Amino acid sequence: MKRPQLKDPAVTLSIRISPKTRNQLENLSDATRRTKSFLAAEAITHYLAVQAWQIKAIKEAVKKANSDQAHFISHDKMTDWLNSWGTENELEPPE
């Protein structure tokens, strides 16, 4: 049986991991009947996607914060409001 062709050819990457991580990977490989290489590649791909999403979100937030339309609430006002939650004297949200 022929293997399906990947869009991009795969490359080899060597990494060092702890014995504990190796054992966890081997256990998952056995349980899922997937190769350790497949699982490691899948984990790296997922990690990179999450990191890219976070970096994009941070850049967008910084851009918004640096815009002329940005509105900030002081730390003290926000802390006072949060600390009032669930008390008899709960404050209105700061504006």
Helices and strands as residue ranges (DSSP letters): H 19-32, H 36-65, H 75-84
